[in-house]
């Protein structure tokens, strides 16, 4: 009797998993993750001056946030997705192309896709790990926001200094 109940539960989970993976939004996530990390579109966008490339890259994370919040319905997962996206922005904003180089090795879209996939698959290790770090993610998000603001101020200050130096020549 227990085996039949477990089999029915397993089949229901499998059907739900397949339904989620067949949705248009899930397919968009996989394509975005593939293009941004595997084909290095994220670091290439980071080369666009003035932080515009990093802004465009940050907008590409919106489908991940929406999916984790409204499809998977997990606040800890959403916080993890936001944290890894903001960490990617922080790295990308480091001046003198150092951030762009670091961005090549930081695969935030792939990481976020693995987390979402783990929640869809019911991977207990991933869900337990994300759920246990919820307060870390919340604090790290706040810290990333502060660092982003400081890096933007630094970039503006460097740009204005270089511009004033050029104009005095």
Backbone as a chain_set.jsonl record, in Angstrom:
{"seq": "XXXXXXXXXXXXXXXXXXXXXXXXXXXXXXXXXXXXXXXXXXXXXXXXXXXXXXXXXXXXXXXXXXXXXXXXXXXXXXXXXXXXXXXXXXXXXXXXXXXXXXXXXXXXXXXXXXXXXXXXXXXXXXXXXXXXXXXXXXXXXXXXXXXXXXXXXXXXXXXXXXXXXXXXX", "coords": {"N": [[0.82, -1.196, 0.0], [1.905, 1.275, 0.859], [3.916, 1.557, -1.056], [2.427, 1.999, -3.356], [1.239, 4.476, -2.799], [3.522, 6.098, -2.557], [4.407, 5.835, -5.177], [2.344, 7.104, -6.622], [2.567, 9.703, -5.594], [5.149, 10.303, -6.468], [4.743, 10.204, -9.245], [2.977, 12.363, -9.553], [4.647, 14.479, -8.788], [6.519, 14.277, -10.823], [4.923, 14.874, -13.065], [4.184, 17.524, -12.457], [6.695, 18.703, -12.476], [7.379, 18.326, -15.175], [5.346, 19.846, -16.393], [6.026, 22.411, -15.498], [8.551, 22.7, -16.674], [7.847, 22.728, -19.309], [6.736, 25.175, -19.72], [6.533, 28.429, -21.193], [7.92, 30.453, -19.885], [9.895, 29.083, -18.432], [11.438, 28.072, -20.502], [12.386, 30.45, -21.547], [14.055, 31.241, -19.432], [16.062, 29.261, -19.555], [17.183, 29.819, -22.05], [18.092, 32.485, -21.683], [19.989, 32.094, -19.628], [21.75, 30.447, -20.994], [22.632, 32.105, -23.149], [23.677, 34.367, -21.776], [25.724, 33.385, -20.072], [27.041, 31.063, -21.199], [27.633, 31.883, -23.827], [28.897, 34.178, -23.265], [27.666, 36.723, -23.231], [26.993, 38.333, -21.096], [29.554, 39.311, -19.917], [30.382, 40.681, -22.207], [28.423, 42.647, -22.526], [29.091, 44.088, -20.289], [31.194, 45.606, -21.137], [30.137, 47.816, -22.312], [30.203, 51.251, -21.985], [29.849, 53.398, -19.059], [28.265, 51.982, -17.324], [25.97, 51.126, -18.514], [25.817, 48.704, -19.872], [25.965, 46.873, -17.762], [23.586, 47.512, -16.555], [21.718, 46.703, -18.481], [22.325, 43.993, -18.441], [21.515, 43.423, -15.836], [18.772, 43.727, -16.071], [18.126, 41.452, -17.411], [17.83, 39.551, -15.51], [15.352, 39.689, -14.46], [13.291, 37.846, -15.423], [14.092, 35.527, -14.028], [13.754, 36.226, -11.364], [10.987, 36.663, -11.335], [10.071, 34.074, -11.996], [11.067, 32.494, -9.867], [9.692, 33.624, -7.752], [6.915, 33.622, -8.427], [6.276, 31.255, -9.807], [7.785, 29.058, -8.765], [7.433, 29.823, -6.19], [8.957, 30.601, -3.889], [10.376, 32.394, -1.42], [12.968, 32.357, -0.161], [14.465, 31.251, -2.317], [14.096, 33.257, -4.225], [15.407, 35.391, -2.973], [18.011, 34.363, -3.048], [18.445, 34.284, -5.824], [18.295, 37.031, -6.438], [20.461, 37.943, -4.901], [22.718, 36.648, -6.167], [22.533, 37.845, -8.659], [22.922, 40.58, -8.044], [25.477, 40.412, -6.992], [26.85, 39.79, -9.302], [26.516, 42.209, -10.661], [27.955, 43.924, -8.969], [30.559, 42.905, -9.306], [30.849, 43.439, -12.04], [30.886, 46.207, -12.07], [33.338, 47.004, -11.105], [36.015, 49.107, -11.616], [38.225, 49.914, -14.462], [38.258, 47.765, -16.272], [38.736, 45.484, -14.836], [36.553, 44.413, -13.503], [35.091, 43.483, -15.685], [36.679, 41.423, -16.578], [36.585, 39.724, -14.348], [33.905, 39.149, -14.484], [33.706, 37.322, -16.528], [34.308, 34.91, -15.352], [32.412, 34.633, -13.403], [29.533, 33.054, -13.193], [26.643, 33.82, -12.932], [24.058, 33.553, -14.0], [23.923, 30.887, -14.795], [24.274, 29.707, -12.279], [21.964, 30.622, -10.962], [20.062, 29.348, -12.543], [20.627, 26.685, -11.936], [19.907, 26.637, -9.239], [17.129, 27.173, -9.411], [16.363, 24.972, -10.954], [17.003, 22.961, -9.146], [15.062, 23.418, -7.168], [12.756, 22.9, -8.652], [13.15, 20.216, -9.268], [13.023, 19.183, -6.772], [15.287, 18.813, -5.25], [16.72, 18.029, -2.367], [19.117, 18.819, -1.136], [19.847, 21.232, -2.382], [17.542, 22.822, -1.862], [17.505, 22.802, 0.941], [19.967, 24.0, 1.487], [19.635, 26.592, 0.333], [17.386, 27.486, 1.769], [18.441, 27.524, 4.355], [20.186, 29.613, 4.266], [18.806, 32.003, 4.163], [18.797, 34.398, 5.689], [21.409, 35.22, 5.366], [21.397, 35.77, 2.6], [19.57, 37.91, 2.545], [20.923, 39.91, 4.058], [23.263, 40.103, 2.524], [22.254, 41.076, 0.135], [21.514, 43.677, 0.858], [24.08, 44.667, 1.493], [25.305, 44.432, -1.04], [23.826, 46.337, -2.467], [24.638, 48.707, -1.199], [27.381, 48.653, -1.867], [27.189, 48.789, -4.663], [26.12, 51.375, -4.996], [28.278, 52.866, -3.95], [30.293, 52.127, -5.786], [29.243, 53.213, -8.128], [29.327, 55.922, -7.464], [32.111, 56.185, -7.262], [32.857, 55.629, -9.92], [31.624, 57.788, -11.252], [33.035, 59.891, -10.067], [35.67, 59.296, -10.916], [35.33, 59.482, -13.681], [34.548, 62.181, -13.985], [36.854, 63.445, -13.02], [38.805, 62.598, -14.878], [37.679, 63.701, -17.176], [37.724, 66.461, -16.566], [40.473, 66.783, -16.41], [41.201, 66.238, -19.048], [39.945, 68.357, -20.345], [41.423, 70.517, -19.409], [43.729, 70.361, -20.784]], "CA": [[0.0, 0.0, 0.0], [2.804, 2.432, 0.913], [4.614, 1.685, -2.341], [1.501, 2.595, -4.318], [1.099, 5.891, -2.436], [4.779, 6.736, -2.952], [4.452, 5.853, -6.638], [1.407, 8.146, -7.054], [3.186, 10.994, -5.234], [6.281, 10.48, -7.374], [4.198, 10.512, -10.566], [2.446, 13.728, -9.504], [5.8, 15.381, -8.799], [7.081, 14.218, -12.167], [4.029, 15.61, -13.962], [4.318, 18.949, -12.14], [8.019, 19.098, -12.97], [7.327, 18.408, -16.634], [4.497, 20.996, -16.735], [6.812, 23.623, -15.26], [9.634, 22.768, -17.652], [7.264, 22.967, -20.627], [6.194, 26.532, -19.814], [7.301, 29.397, -21.992], [8.824, 31.203, -19.004], [11.052, 28.235, -18.123], [12.263, 28.027, -21.712], [13.071, 31.75, -21.61], [15.145, 31.194, -18.449], [17.174, 28.439, -20.041], [17.839, 30.544, -23.146], [18.817, 33.63, -21.117], [21.168, 31.561, -18.936], [22.67, 29.961, -22.012], [23.225, 33.223, -23.879], [24.423, 35.281, -20.915], [26.915, 32.768, -19.483], [27.79, 30.168, -22.092], [28.117, 32.637, -24.974], [29.599, 35.34, -22.697], [26.995, 37.991, -23.519], [27.066, 39.137, -19.87], [30.784, 40.109, -19.87], [30.449, 41.579, -23.362], [27.591, 43.801, -22.174], [29.824, 44.857, -19.289], [32.134, 46.505, -21.808], [29.433, 49.046, -22.698], [30.624, 52.231, -20.972], [28.905, 54.136, -18.224], [27.411, 51.097, -16.539], [24.755, 50.789, -19.254], [25.839, 47.268, -20.151], [25.62, 46.182, -16.524], [22.156, 47.746, -16.339], [21.012, 45.787, -19.393], [22.543, 42.653, -17.898], [20.679, 43.282, -14.64], [17.379, 43.565, -16.495], [17.949, 40.073, -17.879], [17.576, 38.684, -14.362], [13.942, 39.836, -14.08], [12.529, 36.595, -15.568], [14.484, 34.588, -12.976], [13.092, 36.672, -10.136], [9.559, 36.397, -11.505], [9.864, 32.627, -11.973], [11.296, 31.961, -8.52], [8.697, 34.168, -6.834], [5.523, 33.327, -8.766], [6.078, 29.883, -10.275], [8.305, 28.17, -7.721], [6.826, 30.366, -4.962], [9.903, 30.469, -2.791], [11.051, 33.651, -1.077], [14.418, 32.13, -0.038], [15.045, 31.095, -3.655], [14.092, 34.579, -4.851], [16.5, 36.147, -2.361], [19.262, 33.822, -3.575], [18.546, 34.738, -7.215], [18.612, 38.457, -6.402], [21.826, 38.091, -4.389], [23.711, 36.301, -7.183], [22.457, 38.866, -9.714], [23.57, 41.797, -7.545], [26.914, 40.108, -6.897], [27.336, 39.915, -10.676], [26.582, 43.644, -10.959], [29.077, 44.476, -8.203], [31.798, 42.528, -9.993], [30.898, 44.124, -13.319], [31.114, 47.643, -11.891], [34.707, 47.284, -10.676], [36.581, 49.88, -12.737], [39.444, 49.598, -15.213], [38.042, 46.489, -16.947], [38.948, 44.36, -13.927], [35.23, 43.821, -13.295], [34.701, 42.755, -16.891], [37.456, 40.185, -16.577], [36.001, 38.874, -13.31], [32.568, 38.762, -14.932], [33.839, 36.145, -17.391], [34.369, 33.72, -14.51], [31.24, 34.592, -12.523], [28.413, 32.552, -13.992], [25.471, 33.992, -12.064], [22.843, 33.043, -14.64], [23.982, 29.426, -14.69], [24.051, 29.376, -10.876], [20.546, 30.823, -10.673], [19.316, 28.295, -13.225], [20.823, 25.46, -11.162], [19.075, 26.738, -8.035], [15.724, 27.018, -9.817], [16.194, 23.578, -11.351], [17.004, 22.165, -7.921], [13.758, 23.558, -6.53], [11.773, 22.21, -9.495], [13.396, 18.78, -9.132], [12.86, 18.77, -5.382], [16.605, 18.456, -4.738], [16.72, 18.398, -0.944], [20.37, 19.486, -0.791], [19.762, 22.625, -2.843], [16.49, 23.549, -1.129], [17.943, 22.965, 2.33], [21.062, 24.968, 1.474], [19.074, 27.921, 0.082], [16.525, 27.857, 2.896], [19.228, 27.782, 5.564], [20.96, 30.841, 4.088], [17.896, 33.092, 3.832], [19.233, 35.644, 6.342], [22.64, 35.618, 4.689], [21.032, 36.392, 1.329], [18.946, 39.211, 2.813], [21.991, 40.836, 4.444], [24.18, 40.274, 1.397], [21.576, 41.945, -0.834], [21.686, 45.052, 1.354], [25.492, 45.016, 1.316], [25.549, 44.627, -2.48], [23.229, 47.613, -2.863], [25.543, 49.751, -0.71], [28.605, 48.602, -2.668], [26.847, 49.29, -6.002], [26.027, 52.839, -4.901], [29.64, 53.38, -3.795], [31.018, 51.947, -7.043], [28.72, 54.198, -9.083], [29.91, 57.209, -7.07], [33.521, 56.129, -7.643], [32.92, 55.734, -11.374], [31.297, 59.169, -11.615], [34.146, 60.731, -9.641], [36.79, 59.037, -11.823], [34.985, 60.014, -14.994], [34.594, 63.651, -13.946], [38.256, 63.829, -12.862], [39.461, 62.396, -16.171], [37.105, 64.676, -18.097], [38.268, 67.786, -16.243], [41.875, 66.748, -16.768], [41.272, 66.335, -20.506], [39.522, 69.699, -20.737], [42.464, 71.495, -19.052], [44.889, 70.212, -21.7]], "C": [[0.861, 1.257, 0.0], [3.531, 2.648, -0.395], [3.717, 2.33, -3.379], [1.328, 4.088, -4.056], [2.346, 6.653, -2.857], [4.881, 6.853, -4.468], [3.536, 6.957, -7.179], [1.993, 9.531, -6.771], [4.34, 11.298, -6.183], [5.811, 10.848, -8.779], [3.652, 11.933, -10.619], [3.576, 14.752, -9.537], [6.424, 15.437, -10.187], [6.24, 14.982, -13.173], [4.132, 17.109, -13.732], [5.641, 19.489, -12.681], [7.987, 19.277, -14.48], [6.475, 19.592, -17.092], [5.273, 22.297, -16.587], [7.884, 23.775, -16.332], [9.123, 23.014, -19.071], [6.715, 24.386, -20.786], [7.128, 27.422, -20.623], [8.32, 30.124, -21.107], [10.057, 30.38, -18.634], [12.001, 28.171, -19.324], [13.025, 29.336, -21.898], [14.253, 31.759, -20.648], [16.332, 30.406, -18.98], [17.921, 29.141, -21.177], [18.656, 31.721, -22.622], [20.091, 33.144, -20.434], [22.213, 31.1, -19.947], [23.381, 31.121, -22.715], [24.12, 34.064, -22.984], [25.725, 34.668, -20.402], [27.71, 31.918, -20.475], [28.377, 30.924, -23.277], [28.716, 33.986, -24.569], [28.977, 36.686, -23.072], [27.075, 38.908, -22.29], [28.369, 39.93, -19.779], [30.92, 41.068, -21.055], [29.608, 42.827, -23.091], [28.299, 44.695, -21.159], [30.823, 45.827, -19.897], [31.474, 47.8, -22.277], [29.696, 50.081, -21.611], [29.47, 52.84, -20.183], [27.987, 53.264, -17.396], [26.139, 50.678, -17.258], [24.692, 49.3, -19.564], [25.463, 46.452, -18.929], [24.135, 46.358, -16.201], [21.331, 46.818, -17.227], [21.132, 44.356, -18.885], [21.659, 42.405, -16.68], [19.215, 43.09, -15.012], [17.094, 42.131, -16.955], [17.662, 39.101, -16.735], [16.095, 38.716, -13.954], [13.136, 38.548, -14.294], [12.86, 35.553, -14.492], [13.791, 34.936, -11.658], [11.606, 36.357, -10.206], [9.277, 34.903, -11.354], [10.016, 32.073, -10.56], [10.226, 32.425, -7.539], [7.29, 33.675, -7.142], [5.267, 31.916, -9.289], [6.538, 28.898, -9.203], [7.73, 28.551, -6.357], [7.715, 30.152, -3.742], [10.612, 31.803, -2.563], [12.55, 33.42, -0.862], [15.103, 31.968, -1.392], [15.127, 32.443, -4.353], [15.209, 35.445, -4.282], [17.854, 35.667, -2.879], [19.489, 34.3, -5.008], [18.947, 36.217, -7.264], [20.043, 38.675, -5.926], [22.859, 37.791, -5.48], [23.697, 37.287, -8.348], [23.162, 40.148, -9.275], [25.075, 41.604, -7.392], [27.556, 40.231, -8.279], [27.473, 41.384, -11.07], [27.763, 44.282, -10.232], [30.393, 44.153, -8.901], [31.947, 43.293, -11.304], [31.21, 45.606, -13.203], [32.519, 47.989, -11.409], [35.425, 47.933, -11.856], [37.835, 49.269, -13.367], [39.415, 48.197, -15.815], [38.34, 45.272, -16.078], [37.624, 43.634, -13.679], [34.766, 43.007, -14.486], [35.441, 41.427, -16.991], [36.892, 39.211, -15.543], [34.636, 38.341, -13.73], [32.599, 37.54, -15.844], [33.75, 34.866, -16.563], [33.176, 33.577, -13.575], [30.019, 34.233, -13.363], [27.119, 32.623, -13.18], [24.196, 33.437, -12.693], [22.794, 31.524, -14.575], [23.7, 28.989, -13.249], [22.571, 29.517, -10.517], [19.692, 29.75, -11.342], [19.45, 26.972, -12.478], [19.985, 25.475, -9.892], [17.604, 26.52, -8.372], [15.455, 25.567, -10.199], [16.161, 22.669, -10.127], [15.676, 22.239, -7.192], [12.679, 22.834, -7.331], [11.903, 20.698, -9.321], [13.166, 18.268, -7.719], [14.168, 18.293, -4.77], [16.723, 18.961, -3.301], [17.989, 19.14, -0.533], [20.306, 20.961, -1.174], [18.726, 23.389, -2.042], [16.894, 23.784, 0.321], [19.03, 24.033, 2.429], [20.532, 26.39, 1.295], [18.231, 28.371, 1.269], [17.312, 28.183, 4.159], [20.019, 29.091, 5.477], [20.088, 32.069, 3.835], [18.34, 34.418, 4.448], [20.546, 36.149, 5.755], [22.306, 36.35, 3.391], [20.424, 37.772, 1.542], [20.008, 40.257, 3.169], [22.941, 41.128, 3.298], [23.567, 41.156, 0.309], [21.737, 43.402, -0.413], [23.127, 45.519, 1.171], [25.825, 45.264, -0.155], [24.991, 45.96, -2.957], [24.125, 48.768, -2.423], [26.808, 49.804, -1.566], [28.341, 49.122, -4.082], [26.774, 50.808, -5.998], [27.427, 53.446, -4.787], [30.45, 53.248, -5.089], [30.528, 52.923, -8.116], [29.278, 55.583, -8.756], [31.384, 57.269, -7.458], [33.683, 56.305, -9.149], [32.64, 57.158, -11.832], [32.456, 60.1, -11.25], [35.357, 60.548, -10.562], [36.533, 59.643, -13.199], [35.075, 61.533, -15.006], [36.028, 64.159, -13.777], [39.002, 63.71, -14.187], [38.956, 63.426, -17.176], [37.638, 66.074, -17.834], [39.746, 67.863, -16.584], [42.048, 66.924, -18.276], [40.933, 67.759, -20.957], [40.563, 70.772, -20.399], [43.661, 71.398, -19.992], [44.817, 71.177, -22.821]], "O": [[0.6, 2.194, -0.753], [3.744, 3.788, -0.809], [4.185, 3.122, -4.197], [1.276, 4.879, -4.998], [2.249, 7.73, -3.445], [5.382, 7.852, -4.985], [3.922, 7.673, -8.103], [1.92, 10.424, -7.616], [4.486, 12.429, -6.645], [6.409, 11.703, -9.431], [3.84, 12.634, -11.613], [3.481, 15.768, -10.225], [6.807, 16.503, -10.667], [6.781, 15.665, -14.043], [4.165, 17.885, -14.687], [5.701, 20.574, -13.26], [8.505, 20.263, -15.005], [6.824, 20.269, -18.058], [5.19, 23.18, -17.441], [8.096, 24.875, -16.843], [9.879, 23.457, -19.936], [6.274, 24.758, -21.873], [8.333, 27.19, -20.713], [9.448, 30.378, -21.531], [11.154, 30.929, -18.534], [13.221, 28.212, -19.165], [14.169, 29.335, -22.351], [15.335, 32.229, -21.0], [17.476, 30.843, -18.863], [19.147, 29.066, -21.256], [19.785, 31.937, -23.062], [21.16, 33.72, -20.638], [23.409, 31.335, -19.772], [24.604, 31.106, -22.855], [25.218, 34.438, -23.395], [26.734, 35.367, -20.307], [28.93, 32.054, -20.567], [29.5, 30.64, -23.693], [29.006, 34.828, -25.42], [29.691, 37.679, -23.213], [27.211, 40.123, -22.432], [28.306, 41.142, -19.577], [31.506, 42.143, -20.922], [30.036, 43.941, -23.395], [28.126, 45.914, -21.169], [31.251, 46.772, -19.235], [32.161, 48.769, -22.601], [29.44, 49.819, -20.436], [28.306, 52.799, -20.582], [27.02, 53.763, -16.819], [25.315, 49.959, -16.692], [23.616, 48.704, -19.519], [24.737, 45.463, -19.031], [23.505, 45.461, -15.641], [20.357, 46.218, -16.77], [20.161, 43.6, -18.898], [21.118, 41.312, -16.51], [18.495, 42.36, -14.33], [15.957, 41.664, -16.892], [17.29, 37.952, -16.976], [15.644, 37.865, -13.188], [12.357, 38.182, -13.414], [11.988, 34.782, -14.092], [13.31, 34.061, -10.938], [11.03, 35.842, -9.247], [8.34, 34.516, -10.655], [9.193, 31.278, -10.108], [9.889, 31.704, -6.6], [6.54, 33.342, -6.224], [4.136, 31.434, -9.215], [5.784, 28.02, -8.785], [7.563, 27.7, -5.484], [7.296, 29.608, -2.721], [11.359, 32.274, -3.421], [13.349, 34.224, -1.342], [16.201, 32.486, -1.597], [16.127, 32.741, -5.007], [15.884, 36.155, -5.028], [18.747, 36.479, -3.122], [20.604, 34.681, -5.365], [19.826, 36.605, -8.033], [20.762, 39.502, -6.486], [23.775, 38.584, -5.698], [24.737, 37.537, -8.958], [23.916, 40.737, -10.049], [25.853, 42.526, -7.635], [28.678, 40.722, -8.405], [28.436, 41.761, -11.737], [28.489, 45.089, -10.812], [31.242, 45.029, -9.069], [33.042, 43.743, -11.643], [31.744, 46.201, -14.139], [32.856, 49.169, -11.316], [35.445, 47.386, -12.958], [38.403, 48.286, -12.892], [40.442, 47.519, -15.86], [38.207, 44.139, -16.541], [37.575, 42.404, -13.648], [34.126, 41.967, -14.327], [34.881, 40.428, -17.44], [36.737, 38.022, -15.82], [34.259, 37.224, -13.377], [31.618, 36.801, -15.92], [33.189, 33.865, -17.008], [32.957, 32.503, -13.014], [29.542, 35.046, -14.155], [26.569, 31.593, -12.79], [23.342, 32.905, -11.984], [21.737, 30.943, -14.326], [22.976, 28.02, -13.022], [21.996, 28.653, -9.856], [18.704, 29.296, -10.765], [18.483, 26.214, -12.395], [19.418, 24.453, -9.507], [16.914, 25.764, -7.688], [14.435, 24.998, -9.811], [15.381, 21.718, -10.077], [15.208, 21.236, -6.653], [11.785, 22.22, -6.749], [10.903, 19.986, -9.237], [13.119, 17.059, -7.492], [14.16, 17.458, -3.866], [16.815, 20.163, -3.056], [17.935, 20.008, 0.339], [20.668, 21.832, -0.383], [18.999, 24.499, -1.584], [16.647, 24.86, 0.866], [19.017, 24.864, 3.337], [20.934, 27.296, 2.026], [18.351, 29.509, 1.722], [16.892, 29.03, 4.948], [20.468, 29.616, 6.495], [20.586, 33.079, 3.34], [18.264, 35.456, 3.791], [20.769, 37.355, 5.659], [22.857, 37.414, 3.111], [20.73, 38.704, 0.799], [19.988, 41.367, 2.637], [23.377, 42.266, 3.119], [24.282, 41.901, -0.362], [22.06, 44.259, -1.236], [23.364, 46.647, 0.738], [26.55, 46.206, -0.477], [25.62, 46.64, -3.767], [24.348, 49.705, -3.189], [27.255, 50.886, -1.946], [29.182, 49.824, -4.644], [27.307, 51.459, -6.897], [27.729, 54.434, -5.457], [31.205, 54.152, -5.445], [31.323, 53.404, -8.924], [29.657, 56.332, -9.657], [31.855, 58.302, -7.933], [34.553, 57.051, -9.599], [33.337, 57.68, -12.702], [32.815, 60.987, -12.025], [35.998, 61.527, -10.945], [37.424, 60.243, -13.8], [35.623, 62.111, -15.944], [36.38, 65.198, -14.336], [39.742, 64.615, -14.572], [39.745, 63.967, -17.951], [37.97, 66.799, -18.773], [40.223, 68.916, -17.008], [42.924, 67.662, -18.728], [41.578, 68.295, -21.858], [40.585, 71.826, -21.033], [44.52, 72.279, -19.986], [45.7, 71.194, -23.679]]}, "num_chains": 1, "name": "protein.A"}
